[in-house]
Amino acid sequence: MNFTDSQLKDCYDRNFAAVTDYSDELRQVRALITAHDLFRMIEGPHSPRVHETIEHLLLPGLHPLLRSW
């Protein structure tokens, strides 16, 4: 995944690597949701990092994965 924010990318990468017992696709969703929750808690719902994670979660390729989540 390509991120504009380096802290968001680092958070995503750490969370993606932390879980190995799911498929890569589900790990992506999990890492995005975890990053979203963290930055929403720390920075609030209007944080640019929160909005960027939502943008990634709304990508068409992730729709089927979100349904199965």
N, CA, C and O atoms as a GROMACS GRO file, in nm:
protein
  276
    1MET      N    1   0.083  -0.117   0.000
    1MET     CA    2   0.000   0.000   0.000
    1MET      C    3   0.088   0.124   0.000
    1MET      O    4   0.195   0.128   0.062
    2ASN      N    5   0.041   0.223  -0.069
    2ASN     CA    6   0.112   0.350  -0.075
    2ASN      C    7   0.041   0.452   0.013
    2ASN      O    8  -0.079   0.475   0.000
    3PHE      N    9   0.116   0.511   0.103
    3PHE     CA   10   0.062   0.611   0.195
    3PHE      C   11   0.134   0.743   0.174
    3PHE      O   12   0.252   0.745   0.140
    4THR      N   13   0.064   0.852   0.195
    4THR     CA   14   0.128   0.982   0.186
    4THR      C   15   0.193   1.020   0.319
    4THR      O   16   0.284   1.103   0.323
    5ASP      N   17   0.147   0.961   0.427
    5ASP     CA   18   0.197   0.992   0.560
    5ASP      C   19   0.291   0.881   0.608
    5ASP      O   20   0.253   0.764   0.611
    6SER      N   21   0.411   0.917   0.645
    6SER     CA   22   0.511   0.817   0.685
    6SER      C   23   0.476   0.749   0.817
    6SER      O   24   0.503   0.630   0.833
    7GLN      N   25   0.417   0.822   0.912
    7GLN     CA   26   0.379   0.759   1.039
    7GLN      C   27   0.266   0.658   1.017
    7GLN      O   28   0.265   0.552   1.080
    8LEU      N   29   0.174   0.690   0.930
    8LEU     CA   30   0.066   0.598   0.897
    8LEU      C   31   0.123   0.473   0.830
    8LEU      O   32   0.081   0.362   0.861
    9LYS      N   33   0.216   0.491   0.739
    9LYS     CA   34   0.278   0.378   0.672
    9LYS      C   35   0.351   0.288   0.772
    9LYS      O   36   0.339   0.166   0.766
   10ASP      N   37   0.426   0.348   0.864
   10ASP     CA   38   0.497   0.271   0.966
   10ASP      C   39   0.399   0.191   1.053
   10ASP      O   40   0.423   0.074   1.083
   11CYS      N   41   0.292   0.256   1.093
   11CYS     CA   42   0.191   0.188   1.176
   11CYS      C   43   0.128   0.072   1.099
   11CYS      O   44   0.114  -0.038   1.153
   12TYR      N   45   0.092   0.096   0.975
   12TYR     CA   46   0.034  -0.008   0.891
   12TYR      C   47   0.132  -0.125   0.875
   12TYR      O   48   0.094  -0.240   0.894
   13ASP      N   49   0.256  -0.095   0.842
   13ASP     CA   50   0.357  -0.199   0.820
   13ASP      C   51   0.378  -0.283   0.946
   13ASP      O   52   0.388  -0.406   0.937
   14ARG      N   53   0.386  -0.219   1.061
   14ARG     CA   54   0.405  -0.293   1.186
   14ARG      C   55   0.286  -0.386   1.214
   14ARG      O   56   0.305  -0.501   1.253
   15ASN      N   57   0.166  -0.335   1.193
   15ASN     CA   58   0.047  -0.416   1.219
   15ASN      C   59   0.031  -0.527   1.116
   15ASN      O   60  -0.016  -0.636   1.149
   16PHE      N   61   0.069  -0.501   0.993
   16PHE     CA   62   0.062  -0.603   0.889
   16PHE      C   63   0.158  -0.717   0.922
   16PHE      O   64   0.123  -0.835   0.909
   17ALA      N   65   0.278  -0.682   0.966
   17ALA     CA   66   0.380  -0.784   0.996
   17ALA      C   67   0.350  -0.860   1.125
   17ALA      O   68   0.396  -0.973   1.142
   18ALA      N   69   0.275  -0.799   1.214
   18ALA     CA   70   0.250  -0.860   1.346
   18ALA      C   71   0.161  -0.983   1.339
   18ALA      O   72   0.166  -1.068   1.427
   19VAL      N   73   0.079  -0.993   1.236
   19VAL     CA   74  -0.017  -1.104   1.226
   19VAL      C   75   0.020  -1.189   1.106
   19VAL      O   76   0.035  -1.139   0.994
   20THR      N   77   0.035  -1.318   1.130
   20THR     CA   78   0.073  -1.407   1.020
   20THR      C   79  -0.027  -1.520   0.997
   20THR      O   80  -0.010  -1.599   0.905
   21ASP      N   81  -0.131  -1.527   1.078
   21ASP     CA   82  -0.223  -1.640   1.066
   21ASP      C   83  -0.347  -1.608   0.982
   21ASP      O   84  -0.445  -1.682   0.988
   22TYR      N   85  -0.344  -1.500   0.904
   22TYR     CA   86  -0.450  -1.466   0.810
   22TYR      C   87  -0.390  -1.454   0.671
   22TYR      O   88  -0.268  -1.448   0.655
   23SER      N   89  -0.475  -1.450   0.571
   23SER     CA   90  -0.427  -1.425   0.435
   23SER      C   91  -0.373  -1.282   0.428
   23SER      O   92  -0.406  -1.198   0.512
   24ASP      N   93  -0.290  -1.255   0.328
   24ASP     CA   94  -0.235  -1.120   0.312
   24ASP      C   95  -0.345  -1.016   0.296
   24ASP      O   96  -0.333  -0.905   0.347
   25GLU      N   97  -0.452  -1.053   0.227
   25GLU     CA   98  -0.561  -0.959   0.204
   25GLU      C   99  -0.629  -0.922   0.336
   25GLU      O  100  -0.656  -0.804   0.362
   26LEU      N  101  -0.657  -1.022   0.420
   26LEU     CA  102  -0.720  -0.993   0.548
   26LEU      C  103  -0.623  -0.921   0.642
   26LEU      O  104  -0.666  -0.841   0.726
   27ARG      N  105  -0.495  -0.948   0.629
   27ARG     CA  106  -0.396  -0.876   0.708
   27ARG      C  107  -0.395  -0.728   0.671
   27ARG      O  108  -0.377  -0.643   0.758
   28GLN      N  109  -0.416  -0.697   0.542
   28GLN     CA  110  -0.425  -0.558   0.498
   28GLN      C  111  -0.541  -0.488   0.567
   28GLN      O  112  -0.526  -0.378   0.621
   29VAL      N  113  -0.657  -0.552   0.564
   29VAL     CA  114  -0.776  -0.493   0.626
   29VAL      C  115  -0.752  -0.474   0.775
   29VAL      O  116  -0.783  -0.368   0.831
   30ARG      N  117  -0.699  -0.575   0.840
   30ARG     CA  118  -0.674  -0.567   0.984
   30ARG      C  119  -0.576  -0.454   1.016
   30ARG      O  120  -0.598  -0.378   1.110
   31ALA      N  121  -0.469  -0.444   0.939
   31ALA     CA  122  -0.370  -0.339   0.963
   31ALA      C  123  -0.429  -0.200   0.941
   31ALA      O  124  -0.398  -0.107   1.015
   32LEU      N  125  -0.513  -0.185   0.840
   32LEU     CA  126  -0.577  -0.056   0.816
   32LEU      C  127  -0.673  -0.020   0.928
   32LEU      O  128  -0.675   0.094   0.974
   33ILE      N  129  -0.753  -0.116   0.971
   33ILE     CA  130  -0.849  -0.088   1.079
   33ILE      C  131  -0.776  -0.055   1.208
   33ILE      O  132  -0.817   0.035   1.282
   34THR      N  133  -0.669  -0.126   1.237
   34THR     CA  134  -0.592  -0.099   1.358
   34THR      C  135  -0.529   0.040   1.352
   34THR      O  136  -0.532   0.114   1.451
   35ALA      N  137  -0.473   0.077   1.238
   35ALA     CA  138  -0.414   0.210   1.222
   35ALA      C  139  -0.522   0.317   1.235
   35ALA      O  140  -0.502   0.420   1.300
   36HIS      N  141  -0.637   0.293   1.173
   36HIS     CA  142  -0.749   0.387   1.183
   36HIS      C  143  -0.787   0.408   1.328
   36HIS      O  144  -0.798   0.522   1.374
   37ASP      N  145  -0.807   0.299   1.401
   37ASP     CA  146  -0.849   0.308   1.541
   37ASP      C  147  -0.745   0.382   1.626
   37ASP      O  148  -0.781   0.465   1.709
   38LEU      N  149  -0.619   0.353   1.604
   38LEU     CA  150  -0.513   0.418   1.681
   38LEU      C  151  -0.511   0.568   1.657
   38LEU      O  152  -0.512   0.647   1.752
   39PHE      N  153  -0.507   0.609   1.531
   39PHE     CA  154  -0.496   0.752   1.502
   39PHE      C  155  -0.627   0.825   1.534
   39PHE      O  156  -0.623   0.944   1.566
   40ARG      N  157  -0.740   0.758   1.526
   40ARG     CA  158  -0.866   0.821   1.566
   40ARG      C  159  -0.865   0.847   1.716
   40ARG      O  160  -0.911   0.952   1.762
   41MET      N  161  -0.814   0.752   1.792
   41MET     CA  162  -0.808   0.769   1.937
   41MET      C  163  -0.710   0.880   1.976
   41MET      O  164  -0.739   0.961   2.064
   42ILE      N  165  -0.595   0.884   1.910
   42ILE     CA  166  -0.490   0.980   1.945
   42ILE      C  167  -0.519   1.119   1.890
   42ILE      O  168  -0.503   1.220   1.960
   43GLU      N  169  -0.562   1.125   1.764
   43GLU     CA  170  -0.572   1.254   1.695
   43GLU      C  171  -0.714   1.301   1.669
   43GLU      O  172  -0.734   1.416   1.631
   44GLY      N  173  -0.810   1.216   1.689
   44GLY     CA  174  -0.949   1.254   1.667
   44GLY      C  175  -0.999   1.213   1.529
   44GLY      O  176  -0.920   1.176   1.442
   45PRO      N  177  -1.131   1.220   1.510
   45PRO     CA  178  -1.191   1.170   1.387
   45PRO      C  179  -1.161   1.253   1.262
   45PRO      O  180  -1.183   1.206   1.150
   46HIS      N  181  -1.112   1.373   1.278
   46HIS     CA  182  -1.085   1.459   1.163
   46HIS      C  183  -0.937   1.461   1.124
   46HIS      O  184  -0.894   1.544   1.043
   47SER      N  185  -0.861   1.371   1.181
   47SER     CA  186  -0.719   1.362   1.152
   47SER      C  187  -0.697   1.323   1.005
   47SER      O  188  -0.769   1.238   0.953
   48PRO      N  189  -0.600   1.383   0.939
   48PRO     CA  190  -0.568   1.343   0.802
   48PRO      C  191  -0.529   1.195   0.793
   48PRO      O  192  -0.557   1.130   0.692
   49ARG      N  193  -0.466   1.142   0.896
   49ARG     CA  194  -0.428   1.000   0.894
   49ARG      C  195  -0.553   0.911   0.901
   49ARG      O  196  -0.559   0.807   0.835
   50VAL      N  197  -0.650   0.952   0.978
   50VAL     CA  198  -0.776   0.877   0.986
   50VAL      C  199  -0.844   0.878   0.850
   50VAL      O  200  -0.892   0.775   0.803
   51HIS      N  201  -0.848   0.994   0.788
   51HIS     CA  202  -0.912   1.004   0.657
   51HIS      C  203  -0.838   0.922   0.551
   51HIS      O  204  -0.900   0.863   0.463
   52GLU      N  205  -0.707   0.919   0.560
   52GLU     CA  206  -0.631   0.840   0.463
   52GLU      C  207  -0.657   0.690   0.481
   52GLU      O  208  -0.666   0.617   0.382
   53THR      N  209  -0.669   0.644   0.604
   53THR     CA  210  -0.699   0.501   0.624
   53THR      C  211  -0.838   0.469   0.570
   53THR      O  212  -0.858   0.363   0.511
   54ILE      N  213  -0.933   0.559   0.589
   54ILE     CA  214  -1.067   0.537   0.535
   54ILE      C  215  -1.063   0.531   0.382
   54ILE      O  216  -1.130   0.448   0.321
   55GLU      N  217  -0.986   0.619   0.321
   55GLU     CA  218  -0.972   0.617   0.175
   55GLU      C  219  -0.920   0.481   0.128
   55GLU      O  220  -0.969   0.427   0.028
   56HIS      N  221  -0.822   0.426   0.197
   56HIS     CA  222  -0.768   0.296   0.159
   56HIS      C  223  -0.870   0.185   0.182
   56HIS      O  224  -0.881   0.093   0.100
   57LEU      N  225  -0.944   0.193   0.291
   57LEU     CA  226  -1.045   0.091   0.319
   57LEU      C  227  -1.158   0.094   0.217
   57LEU      O  228  -1.223  -0.008   0.193
   58LEU      N  229  -1.183   0.208   0.157
   58LEU     CA  230  -1.291   0.222   0.060
   58LEU      C  231  -1.249   0.189  -0.084
   58LEU      O  232  -1.331   0.200  -0.175
   59LEU      N  233  -1.125   0.150  -0.103
   59LEU     CA  234  -1.082   0.112  -0.237
   59LEU      C  235  -1.163  -0.008  -0.285
   59LEU      O  236  -1.190  -0.099  -0.207
   60PRO      N  237  -1.201  -0.008  -0.412
   60PRO     CA  238  -1.286  -0.117  -0.463
   60PRO      C  239  -1.230  -0.257  -0.439
   60PRO      O  240  -1.307  -0.350  -0.418
   61GLY      N  241  -1.101  -0.273  -0.443
   61GLY     CA  242  -1.041  -0.405  -0.425
   61GLY      C  243  -1.060  -0.462  -0.285
   61GLY      O  244  -1.049  -0.584  -0.266
   62LEU      N  245  -1.086  -0.378  -0.188
   62LEU     CA  246  -1.103  -0.424  -0.050
   62LEU      C  247  -1.248  -0.453  -0.013
   62LEU      O  248  -1.274  -0.509   0.094
   63HIS      N  249  -1.343  -0.415  -0.097
   63HIS     CA  250  -1.485  -0.436  -0.064
   63HIS      C  251  -1.517  -0.581  -0.028
   63HIS      O  252  -1.580  -0.604   0.075
   64PRO      N  253  -1.477  -0.680  -0.109
   64PRO     CA  254  -1.510  -0.818  -0.073
   64PRO      C  255  -1.445  -0.860   0.059
   64PRO      O  256  -1.503  -0.938   0.135
   65LEU      N  257  -1.327  -0.810   0.086
   65LEU     CA  258  -1.257  -0.845   0.209
   65LEU      C  259  -1.326  -0.784   0.330
   65LEU      O  260  -1.335  -0.848   0.436
   66LEU      N  261  -1.375  -0.662   0.316
   66LEU     CA  262  -1.446  -0.599   0.426
   66LEU      C  263  -1.576  -0.674   0.457
   66LEU      O  264  -1.616  -0.686   0.573
   67ARG      N  265  -1.639  -0.725   0.353
   67ARG     CA  266  -1.763  -0.802   0.375
   67ARG      C  267  -1.734  -0.930   0.454
   67ARG      O  268  -1.814  -0.971   0.538
   68SER      N  269  -1.621  -0.991   0.427
   68SER     CA  270  -1.588  -1.116   0.496
   68SER      C  271  -1.528  -1.089   0.635
   68SER      O  272  -1.523  -1.179   0.719
   69TRP      N  273  -1.484  -0.967   0.659
   69TRP     CA  274  -1.424  -0.931   0.788
   69TRP      C  275  -1.527  -0.943   0.894
   69TRP      O  276  -1.499  -0.918   1.011
   0.00000   0.00000   0.00000
